[in-house]
Amino acid sequence: MMERFTALELEEKPASSRVSVPVTNEMLQEIETRAQRAGVSRSTFLTRLVKYGLEAEQQKRDHFTQKIRQYRESTDPGEVERLGNEIGEMIFGQ
């Protein structure tokens, strides 16, 4: 299991691995521009983006799990329907 650090904590720890990811020229320019605006290196900026993305994905999963739990525990038919619709939208989109 991956250790959980915030993006800022991750920046303070030395990198233990490197990866190579192909990006388009347009993406590279956007990364360079945003890194410069943030006053950080390209690598630091990419590390932040990846970590924030992982954190957002975990929050999304946690939210989904919470909705499923509420759905299973609810005894109110109206709430069951509402939660079922919300869960369906989360799975299949609107």
C-alpha positions in Angstrom: 0.0 0.0 0.0 1.2 3.5 -0.9 2.2 5.7 2.0 -0.2 8.6 2.3 1.4 12.1 2.3 -0.1 15.4 1.4 1.4 17.0 -1.8 3.4 19.5 0.3 4.8 16.7 2.5 5.8 14.8 -0.5 7.9 17.7 -1.8 9.9 17.7 1.4 10.8 14.1 1.1 13.6 13.1 -1.4 12.4 11.3 -4.5 13.0 7.5 -4.3 11.9 6.7 -7.9 11.8 8.4 -11.3 9.4 7.8 -14.1 9.3 9.0 -17.7 6.0 10.0 -19.1 5.5 11.1 -22.7 3.5 14.4 -23.1 2.6 16.5 -26.1 4.5 19.7 -26.9 1.4 21.6 -25.9 1.2 19.9 -22.5 4.9 20.4 -21.9 4.5 24.1 -22.6 1.5 24.3 -20.2 3.5 22.5 -17.5 6.5 24.8 -17.9 4.3 27.9 -17.8 2.4 26.8 -14.7 5.6 25.7 -12.9 7.2 29.1 -13.6 4.1 30.8 -12.2 4.2 28.7 -9.1 7.9 29.4 -8.7 8.8 25.7 -8.7 10.6 23.3 -10.9 8.8 21.3 -13.6 9.4 18.1 -11.6 8.0 19.6 -8.4 5.0 20.9 -10.3 4.4 17.4 -11.8 4.8 15.8 -8.4 2.2 18.1 -7.0 -0.2 17.4 -9.9 0.1 13.6 -9.5 -0.3 13.8 -5.7 -3.3 16.1 -5.9 -4.8 13.8 -8.5 -4.3 10.8 -6.3 -5.8 12.6 -3.3 -8.8 13.7 -5.4 -9.4 10.1 -6.7 -9.3 8.8 -3.1 -11.8 11.5 -2.0 -14.1 10.5 -4.9 -13.9 6.8 -3.8 -14.5 7.7 -0.2 -17.6 9.8 -1.2 -18.9 6.9 -3.3 -18.4 4.5 -0.4 -20.2 6.8 2.0 -23.2 7.0 -0.4 -23.3 3.2 -0.7 -23.3 2.9 3.1 -26.1 5.5 3.4 -28.1 3.7 0.8 -27.7 0.3 2.5 -28.6 1.7 5.9 -31.5 3.9 4.9 -35.1 2.8 5.7 -36.8 5.8 4.1 -38.1 4.9 0.6 -37.6 8.5 -0.6 -34.0 8.6 0.6 -33.3 5.2 -0.9 -34.6 6.4 -4.3 -32.6 9.6 -4.1 -29.4 7.9 -3.0 -29.9 5.2 -5.7 -30.2 8.0 -8.3 -27.1 9.7 -7.0 -25.1 6.4 -7.0 -26.3 5.7 -10.6 -25.2 9.1 -11.7 -21.8 8.5 -10.1 -21.4 5.2 -11.9 -23.0 5.9 -15.3 -22.9 9.7 -15.5 -26.0 11.9 -16.0 
